[in-house]
Structure formats: C-alpha cells, structure tokens
Amino acid sequence: MEEIKDIKLETEADLDLFGNPAKIRIVATSDKLYIIPEKGFQEKISFDLKRIESFNIRQTVGSAFFQIKIDGYFIDIFRFTNSNRYKFSRFITQVQNLKSGQPVSNDILNQPHPFLCQKCGFPLQTEESTCPNCLKQGAILSRVFSLLSEHIGWIFIIFFLMVIGVALSLIPPRITKILVDEVLTTRKHVDWLPYLVIILVSAEFFRAQINMLVGTISTSVGTLITNNLRKKLFKKLEELSLSYYDINSVGTIMTRFSSDVEAFHGFVTQAGQGFLLNIFMLIGIGIMLFSINWLLALYVMIPIPFVVIGTLIFWRGVYPKYYKVWDSQAKLSTFLNNVLSGIKTVKAFSQEEKEFNRFTFYADKLKDSVRTVNINISVFNPLMAFLFSLGGLIIWYVGGKNVLEGKLTLGELMAFLSYIGMFYSPLTNLTLLSTWFSNFTTASHRIFEVLDTEPQVKEPKRAVKLMKIKGEIEFRNVTFGYDPYQPVIKNVSFKIEPGEIVGIVGRSGSGKTTLVNLLCKFYDVQEGEILIDGKNLKDIPSYELRKHIGLVLQEPFLFRGTISENISYGKPDATFEEIINAAKVANAHEFIMKFPNGYDTLLGERGAGLSGGEKQRITIARAVLCDPPILILDEATSSVDTESEKKIQDALSSLWKGRTTIIIAHRLSTLKESDKIIVIDNGRIAEIGNHNELMEKRGIYYNLIVMQTQLSSIDGALIHGN
Amino acid sequence: MEIKKEYLTPDNIKILKGEFNTINLFLIEDGILYKSVFAVSCFPVTNPYNFISIFYQKETGEIEEIGIIKNISVFPEEEKKLIIETLNKHYFYYEITRILDIKWKFGFLLFKVETDKGEKEFYLRWERSKAIDIGKKGKLLIDIFEDRYIISDVEKLTPVEKNLFTKFIYW
C-alpha cells in the first residue's frame, strides 16, 4: 500500500457503500481525497481535490452517503451511520476549507458529540443540559432540601408533632396491659378502671388531633412548595428557545407539570405522613416489643423476610403492568378525542362501523390491562394478610404457652398482639420505599433538567438597548439549520432599507419562514450575522427586539379571553380608543360590533366562534396596536377565503406605510408593489429585484407568476363555464 | 426539461450500471440519460418492492423524482437486481435477533442487543415516538442518533426477552 504523505484530515466511516459494517479510512491531503477500506466490501479509490466540484451529504433512512460532485454529477463515495453524522458534518466543512486553500483542523473531527456528556458519555436532552448521570443522588436531595429550606420552621414542627403522635400511638397497648393485669385479671386496682379508660380516650383524642395537624401542615407546605415549583417551571419554559419545543412535545412538557410536579408533591406529603412516620412507628413498636419480652419479639421477626420479599416481587412484577393501564387509558382517550372531533367526517364517509371496531380494540385493551392489575392485587392482598396473621398466630401460640407457664402475663400478651397489629403495615410501606424513592428522584431529575436547561438563543451579557429603531435589516452570510447537519438557510446575504416593503418568495420548504424565525431571534444563526440598524442581533435581548417587531402568522392564534384582551395582548395598557382604532385599521371593527358583547365578547379556545378571516384580522389588529417599526406578514392571507383576503389586504396596505415590512406570500399578485422581492430557492437567494426586474429576468419568479396566472385563468374559465 | 411522471416500465426506461457503483436511468422515448439515480420505496413497510420511486440529483444537489416503477417483476433480471440494490442502499437498519438486556436510566433505555450486524449497545429516549409499530407485529426503535433497529416480530422473542421488552415498550 502506498504511503500517504502530507495528511491534513483523517477519519473513519463505519459502513461500506452497501450498508455492511466496515472500517473505511478517509484521508485528505492538500490535493487528494482517499477512500481506503480496511474492512468491508468497497474498493480503494482516490480523487483529485481539483476535480471535485463540491461535497454533499445525502441523508437516507438510517444512514447517510458522503457525496462528491464530479462532471456535474453527484456520486456516493462512502457511507456512515447516523451516529457519525456530527463528525461528518464537521468533516465536510474542513474538506471544503482544504479544497479552497483555507486552514483546516483535524482535531475538530475527534471532538465528542455535543449531545453526550463529556464525562460519562450519557445522552443529554439538549446540548446545554446537565448530565443526570453525573448529578449525584445526594446533589438532587440537597437541591430538594434547598427548595424545602424556605419552610424549614414548618418542617420542624411537623417532625416534632410526628414524634409526639407516634408516642401517643404506643400508649394504648401499654394501658391495655395494665388494664388486663392490674384490673381485670388480678383485680388488684379495680378503682383504676375509669382513670385508665380516660387515659386511653385522651391518648386517642390527642393522637387524632396531632394527625389532623400534621396532615394539614404537611399538605399546606406541600402545595406551597409545588406551587412555587410550577411557577419556576413556567417561567423557565417561557425563557427557553423554540428549539426546546422542537425536541420536546407539548405532551412531554405537560407531564412535567402534572405527574412530575405531583410526584414532588407526593414526596413532601409522604415524607411527613408516610415515610418518616413509618420509620418512627417501626422503631417505637420495636422498642416496645423488646422491652416487654425480647424472646417473643424475635418470633415477631419470622414473617418479616416473607413480607419484604413478597412485596418486592409483587411490585416489580405489577408496576410495569400499571404502565399498560395508563397507556391503554391514554390511547382510548386520544382515540375518542380524535373521532369525536372528526365525527362529521366519520359520518360523511359512513365509517361508523370501522370506528366502532377500533374503539372496541382500545376498550378491550384497557379492560385486559385493568383486569390483569386487579387480579394481581386481589391475589397479593390476601397473601399479605395471611402473612400478617401468621405473625399473630405465632405469638398466640408461643405467647399463649408462656402465659400458661407463667412466664408472661395475659396483659403483656394482649399488648404484644396490639403492637404487632401495628408493626407489619409500616414494614410493607417501607419495603416500597426504594420504588417510591426512585420515582421521586426520577421526577426531580426531570424537573431540574428543565430548570437547568439553558436557552439555545443566548441572551447578551452586555445588552444593547433599542430605544427607537429605523428598521434597517441586514443578513450577512447567514447559515442555519434546525438540524445543524442539514442547513435550511445557506450563506444568505441581503439588506433591507428602513421603510422598504420586501416580499420573500419561494417554494414551500425553501426557507422563507426560517428567515423570519431568525430575524425574530426565535433561533440563533449558526454562521454569519443579522443586523438591525447596524446592531448585531446577538447583542440585542430577545424581549427588547420583539417589542419592535409585529408578526402576523399564517395560523392566527387567539387566546381564551375577550376580543379586546386578544387585541391588546402585546400592549396590555392600551386605551379603549387605541383598541378600537387598531381594530378599524385591521378591518375588524365591523364584525366585532355585530357580536352582542362587542369587544367584550369572550372567545373560546383558539378563537372558537370566529371564522379564519376574522381571527386573522384580530391578530392584525394586535400587531397594529403595538405600532412596530418592523412588520412581518408570514402567509397572513393564505388560509382565508377570497373575500376575507380582500379585507385583510386592505387592512394590511394601510398598515405597512412607513414601516419596514416583510411579506411572505404565496399569492404573488400581493407583492407587485413591493420595493424588493427576494426569491429563495433551496435555502439560497436565487433572485433579488423588484417585480419588473424579476419579470424581465425570466427566472424562478417569472415562472411562478406564469404558473399562478395560468391557474387563475383556469379558475376563471371554470367560473365562467358554470 | 420536463420530467415524465408516468409509471416507469421496461418499455420506457432502461436501467444501466454507471461508474463508481452508481446506477443510471435512460429514458428511451426522450433519449435522456439520468446519471447516479437512486430508488425510494413508496410503501417501505407494507409493500417495499413495488411502487418504487426513482430520483435523480440535480446539479444543485436537490433531488427530483423521475417517475415510479409500479411493478418491479416486469423488469429484466439484471435491471431488477440493480433497482433492488439501489433501493436497499436507501435503507439502513439493524435487525435485532436477541435482546440481551434493557436498563432504564433517567428517561433513557440502554439496550444491549445482538443484531444481524453484530452486538450493539444503544440508548433510546423512552418515548412513544422512538419505538413505533412496523407492520402488524414488528417494532422500529430509533436511538438517540436516529440509528434504526428493527424487531420484525415481537411475538417471536423468547418469553424472557419479550417480558423484558414489553416491560418498557408496553405500547
């Protein structure tokens, strides 16, 4: 094998071109790219870098091909699994640099994956997440206790009351012993009877009082802590960038709020009323049993291994079955939600029978899973009861013999039996401690993970304040991809002067909305920079920037609340006059006044009760009210009928006067009057100019216009034909 | 240049072997040769070897469909082999033959498995969207890097493996 000299880049691919596990050495020198298979069915090959026109990664299902373009055609030269995507996304940049004579770094190829913990290799939720594996249990507990520390006074009170409560619970069996031995059998102190009963009643009474107090205080403290936690979580979720929501579904986040926070709440209340109480009870009863008769106390211990092992086996087996129940319930409710919201479609296509069969399938699954769990519980509970009674029966036999032999008094036996009645139940609860504790730490991990996540869009350390802006926008060599391996925007540069109306045109998926997302700083650019009035977006805090941008989206989103609340969403202190003016500009006033409650009309979820066009006009009024120097209309009229579109267009044309306006529209006729039209194709700027210039160019824009004109003439012919 | 969208048959196309393990497609009627084409199945789960879409890559790197092969069996053996070869290249997954262990840790499942390509260990985010049904009995597992693992028939796992698997992937 010839020795390769002057190696600039060297790495390895893990598949051959046919998808077999392989070891393919990839070497790049100043003038050549070598593909050297050391294992796998692929030939050794090399290419002159000069001959290669460009490089590309073609993503397929489960793997990707590294391609080079030669003589106008892309050819696959090696292949790798998705776990190597990060490495080869870096390799492509380096090899491009090498080809263009720029400096390269081989070390960059060996950097660990950013989504894996640098210390232990455990996967992270996001690049910035803390590693749950490296976060010690002790660290979690100390964080939990730090949350509890605000209420430390109350926690001590609970602790103190609990000790008293346990002590009070231990009194009745002791009194029973005295009652039996001193009053009922020997009749030595018959006059003690009423006093002993009073002591018994008092002990029970105070125990009940203390239990009430402990319950009330721990519930209050628990709800207070979880309420604070929910607020912290919500605040954090508002801070997080949109990229967080791209990875985590709304359902997953809702789980953080519901079950995870509830598990946390469970810890606080359980720690007070369950875990600690059970420990105190076990210790207290143990002391009592051994103090009465240590030998008999040892007999009490006989069923303990059976209780502990039985409980552990049961829960390990049954707990996963609970998941099936929850899953079946979730599937059934999702199915019902789906079918009932689309019942019109079901009926229109006469699919009632099919949907009934699907319902039966989900309902049967739920029935089976619930049945399995309940049968398991029905078997487990009597078995445990038998084990508990076994302890009692042993004491009856051994203790009974001791009483008959005079080694034990009847009162002591009665007290003993009372104590063991209270002994096994806390033991069962403590056996489940590890399951309960692991659920709690998992829930805490998930909560802390959200709280510790850093927003992808970094807020500047030294923020630039934007008092009043002119509205000049500049994109300089911007590259961005939601998946960093696959850029959606590729090296885009353009400038918009203050007050200009600019249309952005392109096929769906070409990257138009991504440009807007970057301008609004919903995501940070990966390469290049965006400037507003000459200031880099990275130096402007998001909240500061968005005060100057009015955004009208394709899908109008209205919150549950009144029309006036929705209009004044971005400016809660708006006067009634301002709200009405904004609605008038947006051509919304007329239809709002048709409602009996006018601007005070309460809207349902997502604006239920309004047509698409009406919702859109309210969102426009919302944008108008903020009077932003930069206005962005992202397909604002594409989901409404022609009549509504006309009204919205009228509203918009009065709105964009004197503001920098960016319009993304698929109906190109709306862009004719724009100062500038930017045509985006496959993430790059393909054309730029005004309508007339682009028409003369006869490029993509021209073709799109011709296509839309043809479509409208077909529509026209159809209408006239009718 | 207008691309024909009708079904591709031996009457209107010829599949040829190209340079560097590539496959070319020759449109007979138009006399156009598409170099370095590749195939994608329209129904990769339910009908993987029929309704095969053939794509070519433009000079810009964009891909565009040339047409669809409705029935692969009508093609000459040599061409059929080339189509299947390029089709198979589009999909890469590990077929799990044995589950050795599954461990849960902080919302992830660590799988230790034997696959048709050797022993593998991978982390799966414990979410419904990462373990999805494939066919009536199979499951597709998508790990944290988007590498894919298939269990073609969950029922065929041994009782111990099935118990372990359904303990976590219970949906």
Interface residues (C-beta under 8 A of the other chain):
Chain A: L15 L17 F18 G19 N20 P21 I45 S54 N56 R58 T60 V61 G62 S63 Q67 K69 G72 Y73 F74 I75 D76 I77 R79 T81 N82 S83 R85 H113 F115 F122 P123 P132 N133 S249 T252 P320 Y323 K324 D327 K331 T442 H445 R446 N682
Chain B: E19 F20 N21 T22 K35 S36 P44 Q57 E59 T60 G61 E62 E85 N88 K89 H90 Y91 F92 Y93 K105 F106 G107 F108 K117 G118 Y123 R125 E127 S129 D143 I144 F145 E146 D147 R148 T166 K167 F168 Y170 W171
